[in-house]
Amino acid sequence: MWPFIDDILKHSSLSIIGLQKNTGKTECLKYVLDRLPIDSRRIAVTSIGIDGETTDQVTLTQKPEIVLRQGMFFATSEMHYRQRRLVSELIDVSDVTTSLGRVVTAKALTTGKILLSGPSSAVSLRRWMDDMKCFDIDLIVIDGALSRMSSASPAVSESMILATGAAYSANIQTLVQKTAFVVELINLPLTSAENIAMLSPIERGSWWIDRSGLLHDLNASTSLSQEIRFEGMDECQTLFVAGALVDSYLEKVRKNKCLREAEIVVRDFTKLFVTPQQLHLFQKGGGRIRVLQKSKLIGVTVNPTSPSGYVLDSETLCQRLSAAIQLPVYDLFKIR
């Protein structure tokens, strides 16, 4: 069987995320769409950016075109819908507007090529996914956008595939280290069921839970706030950051003796903006970071060739990265 296709089918949604442009994200999307069993599953696909261009607009390198198979549902912008090279049935024209027009949802009646440019935010993407439930869709595939992990948030997709490669770093050791750190964040464990129930409704601010289970507001809008004070928190059991968790917050907690056994909770890995150095110092001192939601990382793909033409050894890269993250790693350019 083709690598990770069976695992994808265990979930209702999949995000494909590239850690850098030209790391093979579009090749991965094409690989998945070409091999999903459309005879037995109803598939929908969209992109939070733009995918399907023949030429990368930044590097001017060739890109694989997106081919949808007959029966697949898709969402794209009005402009790109008009440029489609397939016959389709129009299902909906959304009131959600992108820079390329409203988002159009349709069903492919023939196999053909398409430029994908659907909902551009996590909120509008989630809304579109909810709307697709009335069509009994079994799996929604989301093409992520450069440096925008929001589509990989567990609030959006149940599973994900990460695309990395020489464009992210031309040094194998550095590439493995940087990719392994992202995987480490993705795989952070869930917090307790009690914390999930109490903290999930909170959308902003920084909070703490004492040993009696009572919730307290730190009166700070973000973890960047210079006004955060941790005095009088000897009974603190859990710290919750509703927004982004940054190095400065992590360092303040690490240096506070009464918080050494406290657990820091964030919504999901996309809220973590910390360096490996600060995270590992925090963990070395006994600190723990947990999440309210997590996606299943199915696998990692690599593109050993950079846009400048530098080529890493594919077999060595796959082996070393797989050993570092304890997950399958594939060079899809070698799978035909």
C-alpha positions in Angstrom: 0.0 0.0 0.0 1.1 3.6 -0.6 2.8 5.3 2.4 0.4 6.8 5.0 -2.7 6.7 2.8 -4.3 4.2 5.2 -3.5 6.4 8.2 -5.0 9.5 6.5 -8.3 7.6 6.0 -8.6 7.1 9.7 -9.3 10.8 10.1 -12.0 13.3 8.9 -9.5 16.1 8.0 -5.9 16.5 7.0 -3.6 19.5 6.8 -0.4 19.5 4.7 2.0 22.0 6.0 5.3 23.1 4.6 8.0 24.5 6.9 9.4 26.6 4.0 8.6 27.3 0.4 9.8 24.6 -2.0 9.9 21.8 0.7 7.5 19.6 -1.4 4.2 20.6 0.1 2.4 20.7 -3.3 4.1 17.4 -4.4 2.7 15.9 -1.1 -0.8 17.3 -1.8 -0.7 15.9 -5.3 0.5 12.5 -4.0 -2.4 12.3 -1.6 -5.1 13.4 -4.0 -3.9 11.0 -6.7 -4.1 8.0 -4.3 -7.2 8.5 -2.1 -9.9 5.9 -2.9 -12.6 8.2 -4.4 -14.7 5.2 -5.3 -15.5 4.5 -1.6 -14.8 7.9 0.0 -16.2 11.4 -0.5 -13.3 13.8 -0.6 -13.2 17.6 -0.4 -10.1 19.8 -0.9 -9.1 23.4 -0.5 -6.1 25.7 0.2 -5.6 28.4 2.8 -3.1 30.0 0.3 -2.8 29.5 -3.5 -1.8 26.1 -4.9 -1.7 24.6 -8.4 0.5 27.3 -10.1 2.8 25.9 -12.7 5.6 28.3 -11.6 6.5 29.5 -8.1 6.0 33.3 -8.0 8.9 33.9 -5.7 11.6 31.4 -6.9 10.4 31.1 -10.5 10.9 27.3 -10.2 8.5 24.8 -11.7 5.7 23.5 -9.5 3.5 20.4 -9.9 -0.1 21.2 -11.0 -3.1 20.1 -8.9 -5.3 17.6 -10.6 -8.7 16.8 -9.1 -10.4 13.6 -9.9 -14.0 13.2 -10.9 -16.3 13.3 -7.9 -14.0 15.4 -5.7 -15.5 18.5 -4.0 -13.4 21.6 -3.8 -13.3 25.3 -2.7 -11.4 28.0 -4.5 -11.7 31.7 -5.3 -14.0 33.1 -8.0 -11.0 34.1 -10.1 -9.5 30.7 -10.0 -12.8 28.9 -10.4 -13.2 30.7 -13.8 -9.8 29.5 -14.8 -10.5 25.8 -14.0 -9.8 23.1 -16.6 -12.5 20.7 -15.6 -16.2 20.4 -15.8 -17.9 21.1 -12.4 -21.2 21.5 -10.6 -21.5 24.8 -8.7 -22.6 24.2 -5.2 -22.2 27.4 -3.3 -20.8 31.0 -3.6 -19.9 32.1 -0.1 -20.2 35.5 1.4 -16.6 35.0 2.5 -14.4 37.3 0.3 -10.7 36.9 -0.4 -8.4 39.1 -2.4 -9.3 36.9 -5.4 -13.0 37.1 -4.9 -15.6 35.1 -3.1 -15.0 31.5 -2.2 -16.7 29.1 -4.6 -17.5 25.5 -3.6 -18.1 22.9 -6.4 -17.9 19.3 -7.4 -15.7 18.0 -10.1 -17.7 16.2 -12.8 -14.6 15.4 -14.8 -10.9 15.0 -14.0 -8.9 18.2 -14.6 -6.6 20.9 -13.3 -7.5 23.6 -10.8 -5.8 26.4 -8.9 -6.8 26.2 -5.3 -7.2 29.4 -3.2 -10.0 28.9 -0.7 -10.8 30.3 2.7 -7.9 32.5 3.9 -8.3 32.3 7.6 -8.7 29.6 10.2 -12.2 30.9 11.1 -13.5 30.9 7.6 -11.9 27.6 6.9 -13.6 26.0 9.9 -16.9 27.5 8.8 -16.5 26.0 5.3 -15.6 22.6 6.7 -18.7 22.7 8.9 -20.8 23.6 5.8 -19.4 20.6 4.0 -20.9 18.2 6.5 -24.2 18.3 4.7 -22.6 16.6 1.7 -21.5 13.6 3.8 -17.8 14.3 3.2 -15.5 11.6 4.6 -12.3 13.5 4.4 -11.3 17.2 3.9 -7.8 17.8 2.7 -6.3 21.3 3.4 -3.3 22.7 1.7 -1.6 24.9 4.3 0.2 28.2 3.5 3.8 29.3 4.1 4.5 30.3 7.7 0.8 29.9 8.6 0.3 27.0 10.9 -3.3 28.0 11.7 -4.6 25.4 9.2 -2.8 22.7 11.2 -4.4 23.7 14.4 -6.3 20.8 16.0 -9.3 23.2 16.1 -9.2 22.9 12.3 -7.8 19.5 11.3 -7.6 16.2 13.0 -4.3 15.1 11.3 -1.4 16.6 9.5 1.6 15.9 7.3 4.7 18.0 7.6 6.8 18.8 4.5 10.5 19.8 5.1 13.6 19.9 3.0 16.8 21.5 1.8 15.0 24.9 1.3 14.5 25.0 5.1 18.2 24.3 5.6 21.0 23.1 3.3 22.8 21.4 6.2 21.4 17.9 7.2 22.2 18.3 10.9 20.6 21.7 11.1 17.6 20.6 9.1 17.1 17.5 11.3 17.3 19.6 14.5 14.9 22.3 13.3 12.4 19.9 11.9 12.6 17.7 15.1 11.8 20.7 17.2 8.6 21.5 15.3 7.7 17.8 15.7 8.4 18.0 19.4 5.9 20.9 19.7 3.3 19.1 17.6 3.6 16.0 19.9 3.2 17.8 23.2 0.8 15.8 25.4 -2.7 16.8 26.4 -3.4 18.3 29.8 -5.9 16.7 32.2 -9.6 16.3 31.3 -10.4 18.7 34.1 -8.2 21.4 32.7 -9.6 20.9 29.2 -13.1 21.4 30.5 -12.3 24.5 32.5 -9.9 26.3 30.2 -11.2 25.6 26.7 -13.9 28.3 26.8 -11.3 31.0 27.7 -10.2 32.9 24.6 -7.7 35.4 25.9 -5.5 36.4 28.7 -3.3 34.5 31.2 -4.8 32.5 34.1 -3.8 30.2 36.8 -5.4 27.3 38.8 -4.7 26.7 42.4 -4.4 23.3 44.2 -8.0 23.6 45.1 -9.1 23.8 41.5 -10.0 27.5 41.6 -9.4 29.6 38.5 -7.7 33.1 38.9 -7.1 35.8 36.3 -3.5 37.2 36.0 -5.0 40.3 34.4 -2.6 40.2 31.4 -4.0 40.4 27.9 -1.0 38.4 26.4 2.1 36.6 27.6 4.1 39.5 26.1 2.8 41.8 28.8 5.5 43.3 31.0 3.0 43.7 33.8 2.6 40.0 34.6 3.5 39.3 38.2 3.6 35.9 39.8 3.5 37.0 43.5 1.3 35.1 45.9 1.0 32.0 43.7 2.6 29.4 46.0 -0.5 27.2 45.5 -0.4 27.5 41.7 -0.8 24.1 40.0 -1.5 25.2 36.4 -0.7 28.3 34.3 -2.8 28.9 31.2 -1.9 31.1 28.3 -4.8 31.6 25.9 -2.8 33.3 23.2 0.8 33.0 22.2 3.4 31.6 24.6 6.8 33.4 24.2 10.3 33.0 25.5 10.0 35.9 28.0 7.0 34.4 29.7 8.6 31.0 29.9 11.8 32.5 31.4 9.8 34.3 34.1 8.1 31.1 35.1 11.4 29.2 35.1 13.0 31.7 37.4 10.1 31.7 39.9 10.8 29.0 42.6 7.1 28.7 43.5 6.1 27.8 40.0 8.7 25.1 39.3 6.1 22.3 39.7 3.4 24.2 37.8 2.2 23.0 34.4 1.9 25.5 31.6 -1.1 24.9 29.3 -1.6 26.4 25.8 -4.4 25.8 23.3 -2.3 23.9 20.8 1.2 23.8 19.3 0.5 26.7 16.9 0.4 29.0 20.0 4.0 28.2 20.8 6.6 30.9 19.8 9.5 29.7 21.9 13.1 28.8 21.0 14.5 25.3 21.6 17.0 26.8 24.1 14.3 28.3 26.3 12.0 25.3 26.1 14.7 22.8 27.0 15.9 24.9 29.8 12.4 25.0 31.2 12.0 21.3 30.8 15.4 20.6 32.3 14.3 22.4 35.5 11.2 20.2 35.8 8.8 22.4 33.8 6.0 20.9 31.8 4.0 22.2 28.8 0.7 20.7 27.9 -2.0 21.4 25.3 -5.8 21.5 25.2 -6.0 20.1 21.7 -3.6 18.1 19.5 -3.6 16.8 15.9 -2.2 13.4 14.8 1.1 13.9 13.0 0.9 11.1 10.4 4.3 11.5 8.8 7.0 13.8 7.4 8.0 14.3 3.8 11.3 15.7 2.5 12.4 17.5 -0.6 16.2 17.1 -0.7 16.6 19.7 -3.4 16.7 23.5 -2.7 15.5 26.1 -5.2 19.2 27.1 -5.7 19.9 23.6 -6.9 21.7 22.3 -3.8 20.9 18.6 -3.3 21.1 16.7 0.0 21.5 12.9 0.1 17.9 11.7 0.3 18.5 8.4 2.0 20.7 9.9 4.7 18.2 12.7 5.3 15.3 10.3 5.7 17.1 8.0 8.0 18.5 10.6 10.3 15.2 12.6 10.5 13.2 9.4 11.1 15.5 8.4 13.9 15.3 11.8 15.5 11.4 12.0 15.4 10.5 8.3 15.6 8.1 8.7 12.7 8.1 7.6 9.0 9.9 10.1 6.7 9.4 9.9 2.9 11.0 11.4 -0.2 7.8 11.5 -2.3 9.8 12.5 -5.4 11.1 8.9 -5.4 7.6 7.3 -5.1 5.9 7.1 -8.5 
